[in-house]
Amino acid sequence: MFAGLSSRLRQVSEKLRGRGRLSEDNVTDAVRDVRMALLEADVALPVVKSFVARVRERAVGTEVTRSLSPGQVFIKILNQELTRTLGGDMAELELRQQPPAVILLAGLQGAGKTTTAAKLAAYLKGKPNKRSMLVSLDTRRPAAMLQLQQLAERVDAPFVSFEEGDKPVDIALAAMDAARKSLIDVLILDTAGRTQLEAELLDELRHIHAATKPVETLFVVDSMAGQDAVNAAQAFGEALDLTGVILTKTDGDTRGGAALSVKTVTGKPIKFVGTGEDIEALEVFHPERMAGRILGMGDVLSLVEEVEQKVDHEKAEKLVGKLKKGRGFDLSDMRDQLAQMLEMGNMQGLLEKLPLPDNVNADALAKGIDTQVLRRQVAIINSMTPGERRFPKTINGSRKKRIAKGAGLQIQDVNRLIKQHTQMQKTMKKMGKGGMQKMLGGGGGVPPPR
């Protein structure tokens, strides 16, 4: 996300390096470049005009301190104005009310409402520790109900179905009653969408909203829809009392125009972003952190939080203890490491949170980490006996043949895995004997090439 915009904005700051101060002339050139970058990113024109006006006003005549270059001063101004445009402070879900707290999802067809409903249930089940119930109000598309029912099973959330002929408002009221009786904390209503805005759709949403009085009315929008997303956001914002926005499919959006436009257009905060197809691929939106990602500064805080949630700390501690005692890194340990990499999910999203150099592309790096290869390696290790995993040297030609057949792969794949394990084993042995400092050459530096 934001790959093109990030590159352009960093180029702007590069042009300002070496200047003693930010004059009106060089600021004018820089602001013009920023304006073009935002327009190419499909940011709404009113948002672009307001943004560049604020940047120009702050940048002209700004003195450069001893520790900062003009480029850094300009980046600081961009960072603060991007944060302001994206919403300023993080906006949490407001769920403090007598259960069930109702969350109403609205948006056009294809925006990802149904998947987002399940992702929200999975999110609420985690850190907030809230039990959710899911209900589909899309009476025109039985497939939508079936899809949500299947997703509800995946996230272990109760689901309320409807009969043919039931009205959306009646379904919602019945679901609220069922949620109260089942002591549900949050009721998530997945409403019908259309391929285009229609008065009938908006009227239906108004009736549902009036009947259920949701604490959160969230507009779900496809970030790749560009100006269409902005127009839809404006229409829904005028029809409903929205409390926030969820941006979906941000992993496929390289421009980011919707993210920079929708907060200004609706006046409501972006609360979540969908970062992939997995049920867990839903992130809380932090405007300041996102501004840093746009400017190539990374988002290390979000990365640390994600790792904390997904890494199995108990297994990691056991491995460290094992290495300290001088016991070997066997194939079961390797399988655990591979499984944890797969658990991390979207590699591109993770790499985008790192402050990578200008010439390093997170997307290209992510493509170098093939999750299919990782899954095949796990399958190979699963085809081994416990004894083979513990003592890889016992794996001879006939055993390799059996293991490859069990995994549905070739003997060459088994050989490649064993070679990789041997290399990892040597690395882990060095870490066990002297930690990272010894591994890096005793004095903490990088060892000379051999």
KEDRENLO-400357 format. One line per field, with one value per residue (C-alpha): residue number from 0; chain; residue in one letter; y, z negated, x negated. Coordinates in Angstrom, 3 decimals. Layout:
<kemars>
num: [NUM|...]
chaine: [A|...]
residu: [A|...]
yy: [Y|...]
zz: [Z|...]
xx: [X|...]
</kemars>
This chain:
<kemars>
num: [0|1|2|3|4|5|6|7|8|9|10|11|12|13|14|15|16|17|18|19|20|21|22|23|24|25|26|27|28|29|30|31|32|33|34|35|36|37|38|39|40|41|42|43|44|45|46|47|48|49|50|51|52|53|54|55|56|57|58|59|60|61|62|63|64|65|66|67|68|69|70|71|72|73|74|75|76|77|78|79|80|81|82|83|84|85|86|87|88|89|90|91|92|93|94|95|96|97|98|99|100|101|102|103|104|105|106|107|108|109|110|111|112|113|114|115|116|117|118|119|120|121|122|123|124|125|126|127|128|129|130|131|132|133|134|135|136|137|138|139|140|141|142|143|144|145|146|147|148|149|150|151|152|153|154|155|156|157|158|159|160|161|162|163|164|165|166|167|168|169|170|171|172|173|174|175|176|177|178|179|180|181|182|183|184|185|186|187|188|189|190|191|192|193|194|195|196|197|198|199|200|201|202|203|204|205|206|207|208|209|210|211|212|213|214|215|216|217|218|219|220|221|222|223|224|225|226|227|228|229|230|231|232|233|234|235|236|237|238|239|240|241|242|243|244|245|246|247|248|249|250|251|252|253|254|255|256|257|258|259|260|261|262|263|264|265|266|267|268|269|270|271|272|273|274|275|276|277|278|279|280|281|282|283|284|285|286|287|288|289|290|291|292|293|294|295|296|297|298|299|300|301|302|303|304|305|306|307|308|309|310|311|312|313|314|315|316|317|318|319|320|321|322|323|324|325|326|327|328|329|330|331|332|333|334|335|336|337|338|339|340|341|342|343|344|345|346|347|348|349|350|351|352|353|354|355|356|357|358|359|360|361|362|363|364|365|366|367|368|369|370|371|372|373|374|375|376|377|378|379|380|381|382|383|384|385|386|387|388|389|390|391|392|393|394|395|396|397|398|399|400|401|402|403|404|405|406|407|408|409|410|411|412|413|414|415|416|417|418|419|420|421|422|423|424|425|426|427|428|429|430|431|432|433|434|435|436|437|438|439|440|441|442|443|444|445|446|447|448|449]
chaine: [A|A|A|A|A|A|A|A|A|A|A|A|A|A|A|A|A|A|A|A|A|A|A|A|A|A|A|A|A|A|A|A|A|A|A|A|A|A|A|A|A|A|A|A|A|A|A|A|A|A|A|A|A|A|A|A|A|A|A|A|A|A|A|A|A|A|A|A|A|A|A|A|A|A|A|A|A|A|A|A|A|A|A|A|A|A|A|A|A|A|A|A|A|A|A|A|A|A|A|A|A|A|A|A|A|A|A|A|A|A|A|A|A|A|A|A|A|A|A|A|A|A|A|A|A|A|A|A|A|A|A|A|A|A|A|A|A|A|A|A|A|A|A|A|A|A|A|A|A|A|A|A|A|A|A|A|A|A|A|A|A|A|A|A|A|A|A|A|A|A|A|A|A|A|A|A|A|A|A|A|A|A|A|A|A|A|A|A|A|A|A|A|A|A|A|A|A|A|A|A|A|A|A|A|A|A|A|A|A|A|A|A|A|A|A|A|A|A|A|A|A|A|A|A|A|A|A|A|A|A|A|A|A|A|A|A|A|A|A|A|A|A|A|A|A|A|A|A|A|A|A|A|A|A|A|A|A|A|A|A|A|A|A|A|A|A|A|A|A|A|A|A|A|A|A|A|A|A|A|A|A|A|A|A|A|A|A|A|A|A|A|A|A|A|A|A|A|A|A|A|A|A|A|A|A|A|A|A|A|A|A|A|A|A|A|A|A|A|A|A|A|A|A|A|A|A|A|A|A|A|A|A|A|A|A|A|A|A|A|A|A|A|A|A|A|A|A|A|A|A|A|A|A|A|A|A|A|A|A|A|A|A|A|A|A|A|A|A|A|A|A|A|A|A|A|A|A|A|A|A|A|A|A|A|A|A|A|A|A|A|A|A|A|A|A|A|A|A|A|A|A|A|A|A|A|A|A|A|A|A|A|A|A|A|A|A|A|A|A|A|A|A|A|A|A|A|A|A|A|A|A|A|A|A|A|A|A|A|A|A|A|A|A|A|A|A|A|A|A|A]
residu: [M|F|A|G|L|S|S|R|L|R|Q|V|S|E|K|L|R|G|R|G|R|L|S|E|D|N|V|T|D|A|V|R|D|V|R|M|A|L|L|E|A|D|V|A|L|P|V|V|K|S|F|V|A|R|V|R|E|R|A|V|G|T|E|V|T|R|S|L|S|P|G|Q|V|F|I|K|I|L|N|Q|E|L|T|R|T|L|G|G|D|M|A|E|L|E|L|R|Q|Q|P|P|A|V|I|L|L|A|G|L|Q|G|A|G|K|T|T|T|A|A|K|L|A|A|Y|L|K|G|K|P|N|K|R|S|M|L|V|S|L|D|T|R|R|P|A|A|M|L|Q|L|Q|Q|L|A|E|R|V|D|A|P|F|V|S|F|E|E|G|D|K|P|V|D|I|A|L|A|A|M|D|A|A|R|K|S|L|I|D|V|L|I|L|D|T|A|G|R|T|Q|L|E|A|E|L|L|D|E|L|R|H|I|H|A|A|T|K|P|V|E|T|L|F|V|V|D|S|M|A|G|Q|D|A|V|N|A|A|Q|A|F|G|E|A|L|D|L|T|G|V|I|L|T|K|T|D|G|D|T|R|G|G|A|A|L|S|V|K|T|V|T|G|K|P|I|K|F|V|G|T|G|E|D|I|E|A|L|E|V|F|H|P|E|R|M|A|G|R|I|L|G|M|G|D|V|L|S|L|V|E|E|V|E|Q|K|V|D|H|E|K|A|E|K|L|V|G|K|L|K|K|G|R|G|F|D|L|S|D|M|R|D|Q|L|A|Q|M|L|E|M|G|N|M|Q|G|L|L|E|K|L|P|L|P|D|N|V|N|A|D|A|L|A|K|G|I|D|T|Q|V|L|R|R|Q|V|A|I|I|N|S|M|T|P|G|E|R|R|F|P|K|T|I|N|G|S|R|K|K|R|I|A|K|G|A|G|L|Q|I|Q|D|V|N|R|L|I|K|Q|H|T|Q|M|Q|K|T|M|K|K|M|G|K|G|G|M|Q|K|M|L|G|G|G|G|G|V|P|P|P|R]
yy: [0.000|3.550|2.234|4.815|7.717|6.808|6.781|10.150|11.905|10.658|12.001|15.423|15.473|14.360|17.449|19.720|18.251|20.613|23.789|26.143|27.119|26.504|29.492|30.296|29.193|25.742|25.156|26.041|23.393|20.806|21.497|21.191|17.743|16.755|17.889|15.756|12.768|13.006|13.382|10.364|8.448|9.240|11.478|13.594|17.077|19.065|17.017|17.689|21.453|21.677|19.500|21.363|24.752|23.741|22.325|25.476|27.762|25.851|25.259|28.720|30.398|27.506|27.738|24.561|23.553|22.305|18.663|18.739|19.187|21.029|17.658|16.406|19.549|19.127|15.424|16.363|18.804|16.191|13.616|15.886|16.950|13.370|12.322|15.161|14.203|10.534|11.399|12.485|10.108|6.433|5.876|2.768|0.926|2.278|-0.804|0.496|-0.110|-2.697|-5.878|-6.602|-3.666|-3.509|-2.899|-2.111|-2.589|-0.666|-0.326|-1.211|-4.794|-6.220|-3.952|-6.924|-6.409|-10.101|-11.044|-7.941|-8.971|-12.258|-10.487|-8.151|-11.135|-12.699|-9.400|-8.918|-12.471|-11.604|-8.633|-7.028|-10.537|-9.965|-12.707|-11.791|-12.988|-12.618|-12.044|-11.450|-8.941|-9.427|-11.078|-10.655|-12.840|-16.227|-16.832|-13.938|-15.607|-18.929|-17.238|-15.499|-18.713|-20.537|-17.705|-17.677|-21.346|-20.544|-17.879|-19.900|-17.225|-17.858|-17.133|-16.049|-17.120|-15.983|-17.540|-16.567|-13.593|-12.192|-8.459|-7.148|-5.037|-8.026|-10.238|-7.626|-7.279|-11.071|-11.290|-8.671|-10.701|-13.907|-12.116|-10.922|-14.426|-15.905|-13.241|-12.042|-8.965|-7.720|-8.251|-7.639|-6.853|-7.509|-5.480|-5.765|-3.962|-2.842|-2.416|1.241|3.645|3.373|5.205|1.847|0.634|3.798|3.738|0.125|1.051|4.002|1.725|-0.867|1.869|3.401|0.009|-1.329|1.916|0.639|1.972|1.675|2.274|1.488|2.229|-0.576|0.598|-1.015|1.005|0.164|1.827|5.250|8.175|5.793|4.977|8.669|9.298|6.302|7.444|10.856|9.418|6.953|9.668|11.898|9.074|7.506|8.671|6.934|6.447|5.223|3.616|0.265|0.197|-3.222|-4.781|-2.421|-5.174|-4.773|-0.946|0.720|4.241|4.836|7.657|6.356|6.258|9.881|11.048|9.168|10.710|14.243|13.414|11.630|13.511|10.101|8.220|5.170|2.466|-0.629|-1.668|-5.074|-6.303|-9.675|-12.569|-14.323|-13.972|-12.399|-9.837|-6.852|-4.107|-1.268|1.982|4.334|7.600|8.572|5.141|5.053|8.477|7.075|4.133|6.463|8.418|5.283|5.504|2.126|1.194|-0.735|-0.378|-2.184|-4.811|-5.513|-5.759|-8.204|-10.389|-10.350|-11.637|-14.326|-15.758|-18.764|-17.471|-20.777|-22.655|-19.883|-20.047|-23.847|-23.580|-20.991|-23.208|-26.206|-24.352|-23.038|-26.593|-27.560|-29.777|-29.772|-27.931|-30.852|-31.039|-30.689|-27.335|-26.361|-27.266|-25.003|-22.118|-22.641|-22.857|-19.571|-17.880|-19.115|-17.927|-14.391|-14.312|-11.513|-11.088|-7.933|-6.294|-7.184|-5.888|-2.625|-1.929|-1.927|1.307|-0.068|1.890|3.751|1.165|-1.810|-2.789|-4.581|-6.235|-7.682|-8.909|-10.562|-12.420|-13.907|-15.567|-18.220|-19.456|-22.458|-23.557|-23.196|-25.339|-28.020|-28.053|-28.531|-31.394|-33.098|-32.915|-34.189|-37.242|-38.211|-40.370|-38.738|-40.522|-39.133|-35.614|-35.969|-37.666|-36.427|-38.302|-41.569|-40.508|-42.662|-43.091|-45.440|-43.244|-40.175|-42.007|-42.857|-39.312|-37.738|-40.038|-39.263|-35.517|-35.844|-34.343|-35.322|-36.717|-33.528|-31.545|-33.723|-33.292|-29.523|-29.401|-31.503|-29.255|-26.167|-27.757|-28.497|-24.822|-23.670|-26.188|-24.700|-21.202|-22.260|-24.027|-20.777|-18.912|-21.522|-21.345|-17.601|-15.756|-13.184|-11.319|-14.391|-15.168|-11.719|-12.162|-11.827|-8.052|-7.377|-6.628|-8.494|-11.244|-10.772|-12.771|-16.094]
zz: [0.000|0.805|2.721|5.519|3.213|0.786|3.570|4.950|1.577|0.709|4.040|3.078|-0.167|1.681|3.906|0.848|-0.620|-0.845|-1.018|-3.927|-4.379|-2.831|-0.574|1.159|4.515|3.500|1.344|4.344|6.433|3.648|3.022|6.752|6.709|3.628|5.338|8.408|6.223|4.371|7.564|9.099|5.910|6.685|3.644|3.919|5.330|2.365|0.014|2.166|2.239|-1.518|-2.212|0.025|-1.249|-4.836|-3.878|-1.927|-4.781|-7.297|-5.075|-3.655|-5.594|-8.034|-9.428|-9.410|-12.744|-12.990|-13.203|-10.384|-6.651|-4.673|-3.374|-6.936|-7.928|-4.949|-5.726|-9.308|-8.042|-5.600|-8.384|-10.671|-7.926|-6.701|-10.266|-10.482|-7.128|-8.141|-11.353|-14.007|-16.907|-16.806|-17.155|-19.096|-18.868|-21.315|-22.947|-26.429|-26.700|-27.926|-25.832|-23.081|-21.527|-17.890|-15.048|-11.702|-8.564|-5.429|-1.979|1.690|2.953|3.368|0.765|-1.531|-4.210|-4.815|-5.234|-7.364|-9.660|-10.387|-10.772|-13.335|-15.269|-15.267|-16.404|-19.216|-20.382|-20.913|-22.864|-23.723|-24.695|-23.460|-22.300|-18.998|-17.078|-13.290|-11.250|-7.535|-6.542|-2.803|-1.969|1.782|1.927|0.145|1.054|-1.214|-4.162|-3.407|-3.117|-6.482|-8.099|-6.932|-8.136|-11.511|-11.940|-11.204|-13.913|-16.310|-16.499|-16.787|-13.591|-13.043|-9.767|-8.224|-6.336|-2.840|-3.029|-6.282|-6.277|-7.201|-10.097|-11.577|-11.234|-13.025|-15.912|-16.283|-16.320|-19.075|-21.156|-20.536|-21.454|-24.775|-25.695|-24.779|-26.752|-23.614|-23.988|-20.375|-17.554|-14.085|-11.349|-7.768|-5.537|-1.839|0.746|4.324|7.317|7.276|4.883|4.834|2.794|1.836|0.310|-1.730|-2.953|-4.090|-5.985|-7.679|-8.902|-10.245|-11.924|-13.569|-14.809|-16.205|-17.405|-16.762|-18.850|-15.771|-12.176|-10.043|-6.335|-4.629|-1.494|1.075|0.993|4.661|5.805|5.982|6.599|6.595|2.986|2.112|3.808|2.027|-1.304|-0.856|0.003|-2.914|-5.251|-4.306|-4.663|-7.924|-11.172|-10.548|-13.408|-11.387|-8.273|-7.499|-4.463|-2.798|-0.300|-1.245|-0.456|3.241|3.249|4.273|4.536|1.199|2.411|0.596|-2.759|-2.383|-1.179|-3.085|-6.530|-5.147|-3.015|-5.761|-8.744|-10.456|-11.529|-9.816|-12.498|-10.723|-7.539|-5.900|-4.916|-3.281|-2.827|-6.131|-8.952|-11.108|-8.415|-10.065|-11.663|-13.968|-12.103|-13.640|-11.630|-12.921|-12.216|-8.741|-7.959|-8.881|-6.515|-3.665|-4.165|-4.315|-8.070|-8.721|-11.499|-13.988|-16.826|-14.832|-13.745|-17.360|-18.393|-15.567|-16.422|-20.108|-19.175|-16.719|-18.042|-20.368|-23.245|-25.130|-22.183|-21.642|-25.282|-25.120|-22.042|-23.715|-26.800|-24.640|-22.768|-25.994|-27.290|-24.147|-22.732|-18.950|-16.736|-15.285|-12.513|-14.950|-15.999|-12.350|-11.739|-14.634|-13.123|-9.675|-11.188|-13.029|-9.776|-8.160|-11.176|-10.622|-7.424|-4.883|-4.408|-2.310|-5.079|-7.619|-5.470|-4.781|-8.517|-8.407|-7.575|-4.366|-2.234|0.817|3.227|1.417|2.419|-0.216|2.470|4.222|0.915|-0.007|3.318|2.379|-0.641|0.968|-1.573|0.655|0.264|-3.520|-3.513|-1.440|-3.885|-6.807|-4.884|-4.391|-8.112|-8.983|-6.781|-8.964|-12.081|-15.459|-15.439|-12.012|-13.096|-16.149|-14.352|-10.713|-9.996|-10.056|-6.950|-4.172|-0.536|-1.175|-3.986|-1.753|0.869|-1.690|-3.114|0.340|1.266|-1.993|-1.344|2.335|3.397|4.942|3.279|4.368|2.165|-0.820|-0.104|0.138|-3.217|-4.971|-3.588|-4.802|-8.232|-8.448|-7.761|-10.346|-12.842|-12.513|-13.047|-16.098|-17.519|-17.332|-19.036|-21.775|-22.500|-22.548|-21.592|-18.853|-19.878|-19.344|-16.148|-14.830|-15.414|-19.156|-19.338|-18.133|-14.557|-11.364|-10.756|-7.733|-4.603|-4.170]
xx: [0.000|-1.182|-4.244|-4.002|-3.152|-5.949|-8.517|-7.387|-7.327|-10.807|-12.060|-10.672|-12.682|-15.829|-15.628|-15.720|-18.883|-21.828|-19.706|-20.444|-16.810|-13.418|-12.766|-9.494|-10.947|-12.163|-9.060|-6.868|-8.655|-8.415|-4.735|-4.017|-5.664|-3.665|-0.447|-1.222|-2.101|1.215|3.241|1.497|2.372|6.042|6.533|9.694|8.979|10.432|8.248|5.176|5.846|6.281|3.226|0.765|2.001|1.223|-2.177|-3.116|-2.080|-4.195|-7.232|-7.934|-10.726|-11.177|-14.706|-16.791|-18.259|-21.825|-20.758|-18.247|-18.493|-15.787|-14.622|-14.149|-12.265|-9.969|-9.434|-8.552|-5.932|-4.569|-4.439|-2.427|-0.012|0.460|1.269|3.801|5.380|5.607|7.419|4.937|5.482|6.433|10.196|11.213|14.516|17.088|18.598|19.347|23.073|25.534|24.903|25.369|23.523|24.655|22.164|23.803|21.687|22.708|21.184|21.424|21.503|18.018|16.422|15.797|18.490|19.170|15.509|14.965|17.836|16.045|12.683|14.249|15.615|12.132|10.571|13.104|12.538|8.881|7.581|10.960|12.191|15.738|18.101|19.745|22.801|23.031|26.194|26.727|29.411|28.881|32.218|31.677|28.562|28.882|25.222|24.245|25.975|24.259|20.866|21.264|22.486|19.355|17.125|18.915|18.017|14.368|14.211|16.409|19.114|22.892|24.822|28.442|30.068|33.347|36.219|37.367|39.690|38.265|37.601|34.120|35.440|37.325|34.227|32.102|34.591|34.859|31.066|30.862|33.293|31.289|28.060|29.519|30.692|27.289|25.374|23.577|21.359|21.429|23.943|22.466|25.013|23.872|26.201|27.021|24.908|25.478|23.223|24.266|25.968|29.761|32.377|33.940|30.665|30.171|33.798|33.386|30.222|31.949|34.779|32.320|30.299|33.382|34.614|31.314|29.644|26.101|23.206|20.986|22.098|19.072|18.744|16.815|15.027|12.738|9.503|8.852|12.090|10.410|12.791|15.779|14.919|14.868|18.241|19.807|18.364|19.939|23.362|23.383|22.134|25.061|27.605|26.376|24.868|21.549|19.100|16.140|14.693|13.065|10.760|10.545|8.109|5.297|2.776|3.649|3.760|0.488|1.938|3.666|5.926|9.008|7.193|6.135|9.561|12.229|11.564|11.890|14.952|16.924|15.530|15.324|12.195|10.743|10.922|9.571|7.795|8.114|4.652|5.323|7.731|6.978|9.507|6.769|5.854|7.518|5.425|6.400|5.742|3.153|2.961|-0.480|-1.945|-0.388|-1.868|-5.272|-4.757|-3.802|-7.031|-9.177|-9.786|-8.200|-5.812|-7.883|-5.339|-2.624|-5.160|-6.154|-2.479|-1.758|-4.752|-3.744|-0.279|-1.348|-4.616|-4.392|-6.550|-6.475|-7.998|-10.543|-11.668|-11.965|-14.176|-16.430|-16.754|-17.535|-20.283|-21.806|-22.098|-24.001|-21.264|-20.933|-18.455|-16.485|-13.903|-10.992|-12.473|-12.807|-9.161|-8.128|-10.105|-8.551|-5.065|-5.601|-6.645|-3.439|-1.447|-2.744|-0.666|-1.033|-4.820|-4.422|-2.409|-5.086|-7.941|-6.091|-6.255|-10.058|-11.931|-13.481|-15.993|-14.658|-16.065|-14.494|-10.963|-8.860|-6.734|-9.797|-11.214|-7.910|-7.826|-11.189|-9.547|-7.361|-4.810|-4.063|-7.681|-7.367|-4.220|-5.961|-8.868|-6.475|-4.807|-8.204|-9.021|-5.534|-6.224|-9.180|-9.092|-9.842|-13.204|-14.101|-13.231|-15.443|-18.345|-18.398|-21.658|-19.681|-17.745|-19.235|-18.170|-15.234|-13.924|-14.138|-12.110|-9.409|-9.358|-9.079|-6.209|-4.400|-4.680|-3.737|-7.077|-10.411|-13.548|-15.364|-12.951|-13.863|-17.594|-17.155|-15.339|-17.985|-20.745|-18.875|-18.430|-22.164|-22.934|-20.398|-21.772|-25.275|-23.904|-21.913|-24.966|-26.961|-24.128|-23.961|-27.678|-28.192|-25.051|-24.758|-27.928|-30.122|-28.264|-29.162|-32.883|-33.524|-33.760|-30.292|-31.345|-30.629|-33.277|-35.511|-34.646|-36.483]
</kemars>
